[in-house]
Amino acid sequence: MPLSPMEVLRKVPLFSGLSEADLAAFADLTRERSYPKGSVIVFEDDPGDALFLVAAGQVKVVLIAEDGREVILSVLGEGSFFGEMAVIDEEPRSAHVIAMEDSSLLVLRREDFHARLRSSPEVAISLLKEISRRLRRADEKIGSLVLLDVNGRVAHLLLRMAEDEGGDRITRKLTHHTIAQMIGSSRETVSRTMRNLVERGIIQVTRKDITLKDRRSLMLAARRA
């Protein structure tokens, strides 16, 4: 059974500190949209006129080169959101967002979001904290791409995604091809690296998730220049 807008908002850190009355006020302003796997939710350079909340499914934020190559900036699952920069600075979208599986999203228009921010300063503070967190993550990612080998970049990515889910498990669906697009490597190299991590008992991989078994070894790899 699909979650109600109120239930979705409770899962989004941006709104988690709000009272039930404020949550209900935001929920009333949202509109649900469904996107089949592979469909483009927003295009780079589109007008940034709405904030999107992932109610179900999984999406990827990507840059696409002229030759069709994709660089995945992030993979977002249930409880995540995107489009926050465009609704604040009113600039065009900075990347494409594509559904990786059938997905359901809640859409909050810029005008409605701004109006509610004026009466819910807690959301404005949470938004500033999230933007700061994402900037720090972007700095970390740039550093890992420049300073780390593939093993270190994979380790850094696994640690970051497990942290996003609050533990040692990654439940978002990540193929080796997707990981390669996220760290600037080839699928074959990522496959060898993942297999090596499994054989050494550092991670465990199943159809449903990836579990970090030896966080210390991953942290050492992610810090090695």
Salt bridges, closest charged atoms under 4 A:
GLU20 OE1 - ARG10 NH2 2.80
ASP22 OD1 - ARG116 NH2 3.38
GLU44 OE1 - HIS96 NE2 3.98
ASP49 OD1 - ARG93 NH2 3.90
ASP67 OD2 - ARG69 NE 2.85
GLU70 OE1 - LYS60 NZ 2.95
GLU78 OE2 - LYS11 NZ 3.25
GLU84 OE1 - ARG134 NH1 3.06
GLU101 OE1 - LYS173 NZ 3.64
GLU111 OE1 - ARG109 NH1 3.52
ASP112 OD2 - ARG109 NE 3.39
GLU130 OE2 - ARG133 NH2 2.89
GLU130 OE2 - ARG134 NE 2.66
GLU140 OE1 - ARG137 NE 3.91
GLU140 OE1 - HIS156 NE2 3.85
GLU163 OE2 - ARG137 NH2 3.10
ASP164 OD1 - ARG133 NH1 3.32
ASP164 OD1 - ARG137 NH1 2.92
ASP168 OD1 - ARG215 NH2 2.60
GLU188 OE2 - ARG187 NH2 3.34
ASP209 OD2 - ARG169 NH2 2.67
